[in-house]
Amino acid sequence: MRKRIALAAILTIMPSVAFPLGLRVDMQNLNLEFEFASMKLPWGTLVHQYLSRTTYKNSLGAGWCNAIHVPYGDSDVHIPIETKAVVTSSTVTIEECGTDAQIADTYFFQLEFEDAKEQKATDDLKALSARLGRPLKLQSTTGNRITLTVNPEGIVFNRFHGDETAMHYDWEGQLTQVGAIKVETQGNKVKSLAGPGGSVRFTYNGDKLTSIKSDKKYVANFIYADDGSLSKIDNAWAKTYAFEFNEQRNLQMVRWPDESQVTAFYDDAKDTVTTIMDRDGCTEAYSYISGQDNDNYKVQAVRTCNGEQMAERTVTYHFNGDDVSSDVNDVTPGKDKSQLKAFYGNP
């Protein structure tokens, strides 16, 4: 789950519908999000996501997480492949790209009341399912409709209610399958993915991901700077993305294959993004408006091009326990409403 800017946790669970590849700012948290694709396969796309406010660190560095976009209905959904299930005698927590303490997405489930009444002191979830001869359904504690089931073979997390996106874990908590895609892991590293029509293998040098190779001979290579931060990626289409990070290891610059670039600046004390200079040379300034309380606060974004203000957006967030709502106010000089698209972070 993401964190509020003002400290307290947000406990909502939202479907991870795939955002357009590229860069955007999550205004609720003033979190910089960047995602790029390294390879496409018959069953989906390999993507790599950066979030500025998480403290999770993977084989690409701090803030990164590897994922896949898989077709679901008329669109794609975003599914992290760096995930684990943490199991107790009556609960399961799904962690995606880190723990709750690392400001990652975590989902907590517990036995439904009727099944909990059947549990003996010696039963864990696996034993209880085997003894009752049926899968057990666990319910999210946040009041949403997402459920998780366990059976003697393992754990099934199905947030999209479709078999093609169901995430399967073994009883050690390791991800083993997404829909029809087989997943091989070793610790917190993904070793291979194999789905209908194609497979890929991940190669590491120590803790660093160095390449991803498909069975069709496509390759994506990852290059690192002397300080260990991700410097470049040559994707399977022979296109190069370049990256630079500031002293706090926040992503500061992304250079696209066409040599255009985005530069980001941060409030280091609050760990929030303050300014984006985009690929068109325009500037987007983001600020948390003071004077609000923890349960009601405003965030403002202003887009300026060639010294002229082109768009302004103010979002007021309201928190009530586990629920969050927002009011959006857009101000656009003139009639060019297309300027508002900047705040959705289109690449």
C-alpha positions, 0 to 999 in steps of 0.5 A: 500500500502507498503512504500518505504524504502526511504520514498515515497509511492508505489501506485501499486496494486498487487494481494494477491496471497498466499505466502507459509506459513512460513517466507520471507523477502520482499526485496523492503521494508526490511520487515519481513513477517511471516504467519502460518495456524491455521485451515483448513476448506472445503472452505479454510484455516485460516492464521495469518500474521505478517509484521514487518513494519506495525504499525497496531495492532489487537487482536494478537498484533502489526504487526499481521492480520488475513486472509484466503487463499481460492482456486482460479484457480490452487492456493490459494489467500490471503484475509485479513478478517480485512478490511473495506470500507471507503465511501465518496459521490463519492469515496471508499477506501478499507483498509486491515489490517490498514490504509495507515498511518499504512503502510497497503494495501489501494485501492482508487476508484472514480466514473467513469466520465460518472456516476459522471456527473449524480450525484446530490448534494444530491446524495451519492453513495447509492442514486445515484445507487438507482436513476439510477437503476443499480450498479455503477462501480468505477475505481482505480486511479492508472491506473490498471484494478481493479474495485469496484462496489456499489449498494443499498445493499452495496459494492463489491470489486473484485480484482481477477475477480471471484465471489468466491473471491469477498469481500462484504461490507455493507454501514457501511463499514463492511466486510459481505461476501467473495465469499460464506463465510459469515463474522460476525464482531463486530467493528474491530474483526471477530466473525465468518466465515461460508462457504459451509461445515463448520464454525468457531467462534472466542473467545476473552478475552478483546482485545485478541483473545484466541481461534478459534473453528470450528463446527467440534470441531477443536480448535486453542488456542492462548497464551500470555506473561505477556507483552501481546505479542503473546507467543504460538499458538496451532493449530488445528493439535495439533502443537505448534508455539512459538514466542518472540519479542524484545523491539520494539515489532518486531518479533525476534524468531519463534520456529516451532513444530519440535523445529527448529527456526528462529531468526531475527534482525533489524535496530531499527532506520530504522525499517528494518530487517538486519539479519535472522538466519534460521532453518538450522543455515544459516544466511541471511544479508540484507542491503540497499545500500546507495548512491541512490536517492529516485526513484532508490535504491538497496537492497542486500541480502547475504546468508552464511552457516558455514562461506561460502557465498552460495548466493548473490542477489542485486535488483535495484528498479526504481520508476516512479510516481505510477509505480515500476520496478526492476532488479535482479542480482543473484550471486551463488558460484559454481553451486548450484542454489538451494541456491537462494530459500532462498531469496523467504523466503521458510519455 
